[in-house]
Structure formats: structure tokens, C-alpha cells
Amino acid sequence: MRSVFRVFLVATMVLLISACASNRQEEVLPEESYYQLARDAMNSGNFTEAERNLDFLETYYPFGRYAEQAQLDLIYARYQNLDLEGARAAADRFLRLNPQSEHSDYALYVRGVASYNLDIGLAARFFPIDNDARDPGEQRQAFRDFSTLVNRYPDSEYAADARQRMIAIRNRMANLELEAARYYIKREAYLAANNRARYVFENYSTTPAAEEALIIMTETYRFLGMDDAAKDTVQLLAINFPDSEAFDANMAYQPHILKRQNRSLLNVVTFGLFGNE
């Protein structure tokens, strides 16, 4: 029993000593000290240290005089630290806690840019990945943030860049639909290809992809035996893109994408995956 008691006493003393040491390490600093440490760290490019002190500031002084600025700085520090998810979460929190802030445009902008870049990821920085063939995913959220920004704060210093990014996102979404249409053409699934191309023209008519969408619509209509629809689409192409390479010098449409193929039944029912020989 004495042996057990001694072990218990030693363990208790160790815990007490550890607790005291921990308390000394986590000594709470004045609010201004955390803020100044964070600013100094950001100025020196040490964004990890800046984040740490800003987190302390939010933890110990959530309603202090530096609270709003600390939340903004945390958005910036996380973004600079390539913590895109963290930057977006920090922007969410800022907008939720400060709905009337004069800096809401900045939070919306960084949240949008973080979402915009999330789809690219590290792989695209080192490997030749075609972004137009990838699902836009988070870019739809980025588009919503940029749209909110330019509508609520049209004179914001971030509005011009947000508008340009919105154009880039729309172009990418249109190209994604075209990529699917091209895939269906290879599989000779012409109705599916036509639907994708028509979606592009109806929803992204101001993008460069609209021209190819009309060409795909025209040729898939022809292969589906819908000659009147094909003629109407050629007229749309001539009106919207009179300089298209699909027309010859006399403005006569020159089909060039689709050609008839001799296909086996297996090749047809498997959308071209099997039975090519």
C-alpha cells in the first residue's frame, strides 16, 4: 500500500509541475501586444506567426478594440499562407459577425478568390492539367461571391478584378460544356452533344465558346435528320459570327466536324467504347 501511495504522490506532483509550467507558457498578454506581434510578423512575411497571434487575440479579446481588424488580418494571413480553406472560413466568419462593415467588400473578394483558386490545387502547378476539362466545382461559389461584390459595392477597388474573374469563370464553364459535347461526338451520341452545345449557346452566348456551340448544334441537327433546325442554327451562326471559318467566301456553310462511320452494333450501344474493329 505504501508503494502504491508513493507512486500516486509522485504522479500527482508531476502533473502539478506540468500544469504550472503550462500556465507559465500560456500567459495571456495584453490585447495590444498580440496585435503588435501579429502586425510585426506580417510585415516580416512570417504569416504562420501572425496567424498564431491573431488567433490568441480573437480567443482572449473577441470583443476588444482590435477585434474587427484582427479578423481582417487573419483573412489576409491565411491567404498569404496558402491556406485557402482557412482564408475562406475566416472571411465567412467576418461577414457573419460584421454584416455592416465597410470592409465587407474585401472579405467577399478574398472569399471569392480563395474559392476561385481552390479548384486549381497544387497538382496544376506542376503538371499540365487542362483546367477546361475539370469540373469548376468551387468556382461556382466564387462566381456568386464576385457577383455579390459587384452588385453591392460597384465602386469597390476590388470590383474591376471581380468582374474579370467572373468573365473567366463563365468562359471556363462554357468550355467545360463544350468538352462534354466533343466527348459525345466521339461516341456518336449526337443528341447528347446537341443538348450540351445548345446549353452553351442559351446560357453563355457572350463567351467565345458560343461559336463552336452553334457549329456543333448545326452538325448534330443534320445527323439527327433535323434539317430545318440545322438551317435555323446556320442563320444564327451567320448573324452572330459572320467571320466564322465555318463559312466559305460566299457565306456558304461548310460542314467539317462530323463524318459518317461504319459502326458495329456493339460500338453503337457502348457509345464507341467497344467494337471499333
KOLNUPA-83981 format. One record per residue (C-alpha): residue number from 0; residue in one letter; x, y, z. Coordinates in steps of 0.001 Angstrom, whole numbers. Example, Ala and Ser with C-alpha at 12.3 -4.5 7.8 and 13.67 -1.06 7.14 Angstrom:
BEGIN
0:A:12300:-4500:7800
1:S:13670:-1060:7140
% end
This chain:
BEGIN
0:M:0:0:0
1:R:2840:2380:842
2:S:4376:1654:-2550
3:V:1129:2434:-4332
4:F:717:5644:-2314
5:R:4240:6774:-3221
6:V:3595:6196:-6922
7:F:330:8131:-6667
8:L:2088:11010:-4854
9:V:4883:11205:-7434
10:A:2379:11163:-10317
11:T:353:13936:-8694
12:M:3428:16094:-8209
13:V:4462:15587:-11838
14:L:1008:16659:-13024
15:L:1070:19750:-10807
16:I:4510:20750:-12032
17:S:3440:20239:-15668
18:A:317:22300:-15104
19:C:2328:25123:-13587
20:A:4775:25057:-16491
21:S:1885:25043:-18961
22:N:286:28004:-17228
23:R:3536:29921:-17413
24:Q:3829:29134:-21149
25:E:245:30257:-21873
26:E:453:33518:-20013
27:V:-2089:35885:-21534
28:L:-590:39042:-22993
29:P:-2302:42428:-23246
30:E:-4543:42875:-26284
31:E:-2268:45429:-27905
32:S:740:43130:-27513
33:Y:-890:40330:-29516
34:Y:-1944:42790:-32189
35:Q:1526:44321:-32462
36:L:3190:40896:-32577
37:A:827:39877:-35376
38:R:1497:43051:-37351
39:D:5246:42691:-36944
40:A:5055:39082:-38122
41:M:3037:40046:-41202
42:N:5422:42859:-42045
43:S:8305:40395:-41938
44:G:6429:37822:-44029
45:N:6010:35342:-41177
46:F:2320:34653:-41716
47:T:2294:31499:-39593
48:E:3388:33513:-36551
49:A:909:36231:-37488
50:E:-1913:33678:-37554
51:R:-902:32360:-34138
52:N:-1050:35789:-32512
53:L:-4257:36746:-34280
54:D:-5838:33518:-33038
55:F:-4755:34414:-29495
56:L:-6195:37888:-29955
57:E:-9558:36505:-31070
58:T:-9560:33921:-28282
59:Y:-8761:36240:-25387
60:Y:-10220:39521:-26665
61:P:-13122:38611:-29018
62:F:-14820:41996:-28471
63:G:-11747:44173:-27988
64:R:-10843:47298:-29895
65:Y:-8726:45309:-32376
66:A:-11352:42592:-32957
67:E:-12570:43648:-36411
68:Q:-9099:44477:-37731
69:A:-7733:41213:-36331
70:Q:-10399:39275:-38233
71:L:-9446:41076:-41448
72:D:-5760:40450:-40829
73:L:-6476:36775:-40214
74:I:-8153:36504:-43633
75:Y:-5079:38064:-45212
76:A:-2561:35995:-43227
77:R:-4244:32703:-44060
78:Y:-4495:33550:-47735
79:Q:-835:34573:-47863
80:N:-18:31308:-46092
81:L:-1785:29455:-48961
82:D:-4421:28232:-46513
83:L:-7303:28803:-48934
84:E:-9888:26886:-46928
85:G:-8824:28751:-43802
86:A:-8971:32117:-45567
87:R:-12450:31363:-46813
88:A:-13588:30281:-43348
89:A:-12129:33464:-41838
90:A:-13935:35568:-44454
91:D:-17199:33734:-43699
92:R:-16797:34494:-40021
93:F:-16005:38151:-40654
94:L:-19081:38632:-42854
95:R:-21257:36891:-40289
96:L:-20004:38967:-37351
97:N:-19691:42281:-39204
98:P:-22545:42421:-41742
99:Q:-22456:46233:-41923
100:S:-18687:46630:-42035
101:E:-17176:48998:-44576
102:H:-14652:46240:-45285
103:S:-17216:43627:-46343
104:D:-16161:44063:-49973
105:Y:-12653:42916:-49074
106:A:-13939:39829:-47244
107:L:-16199:38939:-50188
108:Y:-13330:39423:-52614
109:V:-10861:37222:-50723
110:R:-13515:34554:-50170
111:G:-14180:34573:-53902
112:V:-10506:34434:-54845
113:A:-9919:31579:-52386
114:S:-12749:29568:-53960
115:Y:-11515:30531:-57433
116:N:-8090:29048:-56693
117:L:-9233:26005:-54735
118:D:-10059:24048:-57908
119:I:-6604:24516:-59364
120:G:-4741:22995:-56432
121:L:-1096:22090:-56196
122:A:-1234:19460:-58951
123:A:-1959:22015:-61663
124:R:1118:23983:-60661
125:F:3431:21109:-61504
126:F:1535:19049:-64113
127:P:-26:20051:-67477
128:I:-3686:19792:-66434
129:D:-6335:21196:-68777
130:N:-8496:23283:-66466
131:D:-11273:23498:-69060
132:A:-11739:19734:-68765
133:R:-12074:19849:-64975
134:D:-15276:20364:-63023
135:P:-15415:24055:-61958
136:G:-16656:22988:-58521
137:E:-15841:25799:-56131
138:Q:-15663:28348:-58924
139:R:-19449:28493:-58929
140:Q:-19237:29740:-55347
141:A:-16525:32170:-56412
142:F:-18823:33499:-59137
143:R:-21580:34084:-56565
144:D:-19183:35970:-54283
145:F:-17868:38145:-57109
146:S:-21402:38796:-58328
147:T:-22480:39869:-54827
148:L:-19424:42109:-54592
149:V:-20000:43981:-57863
150:N:-23726:44350:-57185
151:R:-23408:45613:-53615
152:Y:-20174:47526:-53985
153:P:-19852:48582:-57654
154:D:-17319:51278:-56746
155:S:-15116:48997:-54652
156:E:-11438:48852:-55511
157:Y:-11898:45075:-55915
158:A:-14904:45280:-58264
159:A:-12925:45540:-61521
160:D:-10872:42423:-60809
161:A:-14001:40594:-59636
162:R:-15692:41365:-62979
163:Q:-12712:39993:-64903
164:R:-12716:36828:-62827
165:M:-16449:36409:-63458
166:I:-15768:36517:-67196
167:A:-13016:33912:-66807
168:I:-15321:31638:-64792
169:R:-18121:31897:-67373
170:N:-15658:31085:-70157
171:R:-14425:28074:-68260
172:M:-17942:26795:-67564
173:A:-18815:27172:-71239
174:N:-15647:25343:-72281
175:L:-16473:22550:-69863
176:E:-19830:22032:-71576
177:L:-18112:22035:-74964
178:E:-15634:19464:-73714
179:A:-18582:17206:-72851
180:A:-20151:17864:-76273
181:R:-16908:16877:-78011
182:Y:-16781:13692:-75948
183:Y:-20305:12760:-77036
184:I:-19430:13462:-80664
185:K:-16541:10993:-80431
186:R:-19024:8456:-79093
187:E:-21510:9469:-81818
188:A:-24073:10323:-79149
189:Y:-25302:13258:-81213
190:L:-28415:14102:-79224
191:A:-26376:14406:-76021
192:A:-23781:16520:-77853
193:N:-26511:18750:-79236
194:N:-28028:19273:-75788
195:R:-24677:20332:-74354
196:A:-23960:22718:-77211
197:R:-27442:24226:-77014
198:Y:-26961:24778:-73282
199:V:-23778:26725:-74028
200:F:-25467:28993:-76557
201:E:-28506:29593:-74343
202:N:-26562:30277:-71152
203:Y:-23128:31503:-72289
204:S:-23901:33307:-75538
205:T:-21399:36090:-74767
206:T:-18449:33697:-74387
207:P:-16046:32683:-77190
208:A:-17405:29131:-76879
209:A:-20755:30188:-78372
210:E:-19410:29981:-81950
211:E:-18311:26365:-81659
212:A:-21547:25559:-79831
213:L:-23573:26733:-82849
214:I:-21386:24701:-85205
215:I:-21863:21571:-83099
216:M:-25608:22234:-82949
217:T:-25780:22591:-86722
218:E:-23936:19409:-87500
219:T:-25628:17282:-84866
220:Y:-29023:18508:-86093
221:R:-28012:17332:-89582
222:F:-27006:13916:-88310
223:L:-30251:13652:-86379
224:G:-32196:14391:-89541
225:M:-33486:17748:-88236
226:D:-32718:19779:-91352
227:D:-34938:22777:-90525
228:A:-33318:23159:-87112
229:A:-29902:22895:-88776
230:K:-30776:25703:-91229
231:D:-32051:27932:-88414
232:T:-28836:27364:-86483
233:V:-26713:28236:-89523
234:Q:-28612:31539:-89707
235:L:-27852:32184:-86037
236:L:-24197:31427:-86709
237:A:-24139:33852:-89652
238:I:-25770:36619:-87611
239:N:-23591:36226:-84534
240:F:-20318:35122:-86149
241:P:-20248:36240:-89795
242:D:-16451:35785:-89894
243:S:-16614:32181:-88720
244:E:-14330:29744:-90511
245:A:-17382:27530:-90919
246:F:-18366:29728:-93877
247:D:-16613:29912:-97228
248:A:-16025:33123:-99188
249:N:-19647:33078:-100386
250:M:-21016:32632:-96827
251:A:-21992:29060:-97571
252:Y:-21784:26794:-94534
253:Q:-19088:24127:-94805
254:P:-19708:21122:-92527
255:H:-16429:19749:-91269
256:I:-16817:18240:-87791
257:L:-18897:15112:-88336
258:K:-18497:12285:-90805
259:R:-20472:9122:-91204
260:Q:-18799:5993:-89884
261:N:-19482:2309:-90391
262:R:-20078:1076:-86867
263:S:-20952:-2295:-85428
264:L:-23983:-2717:-83186
265:L:-21654:-3248:-80193
266:N:-19885:28:-80973
267:V:-23213:1877:-81083
268:V:-24675:544:-77835
269:T:-21413:1093:-75927
270:F:-21066:4699:-77182
271:G:-17927:3824:-79139
272:L:-16072:2147:-76280
273:F:-16008:-1308:-77909
274:G:-16419:-2867:-81322
275:N:-14291:-455:-83323
276:E:-12672:-3100:-85445
% end
